[in-house]
């Protein structure tokens, strides 16, 4: 009998203790990210680089169109070697444009990751600080596409994290 009481107590005490200490919070990282001054500065840098790539891409496309028009307007009796050379140049240029597009997209993505990583880290540090200060067991992102349902005692900590970061 004494063993059964000890067994029941051993099973119930941890369950009761953990049920009392579970505290869950939600935070909208996208809202915070959108209001960070660092985010606006990073986006401006990315837009400036994107504009430079767009300008260069326009120049490449103008040359591509010129080469295409030249091929289309070539006389029927043009020498085969000239036709072949111009066709090869056109094809090579088309590949050059595709390579430029891929490189530009990769550069912009890397730049975006490099600029945004410290901002995201700063937000996560603030979330962790709010979590520790508030005694939260779990804080998850308040993404309406991921969160199916939440109710008390879940707390939206977005305002506290924003305050910790000094943003409205």
Steps between C-alpha positions, in 0.01 A plus 500: 500500500781741594677422170183588303468835677866580429459398136189718455672791676813456290290517182272787602746743658704570183180532294349750743823696530545535123134590444536794737816641346406484130475855365461556125541820300462603138694765312447644152856510365389634161331801659810571706731450202292744296532769766873468563696801368778260398254321270421819307871574457568144380210514256629831362844345438342200329283727283805704395690187396190360326466826304862475382442142387175602327675783314772262381238242402321764289827576319552131433145466368543800269810340349315167478214667311748671267666166424160335445390774260830469315445125460141549385597768247785298354479459123414160361813493292731578796809284513452182712807571715364845594154355577656229715723747688212739574274213609773368730558849645126536559480164677809575709357837598172337602695267730695798636172671595372185672827469695479866599143450626600201712803677644303815579223306673755305703685817598179672610386197700836475675503870574149477641600209724817678614317823581198340666682241715620747766155660515330165549761411763428824685126419498561146624721630781223739606244217488727283712549785749123560528448125538751470782373812676140382474573140596365355174550133420428543129479792261404431142439718198149635466468402138130468414585243233673274753307562823172313485357612833611684809321615813583596857749452660692573176624859497590715198845632588546708185453835680754405768759390244446820301547703819821308576626597153384860538246496215128589493 
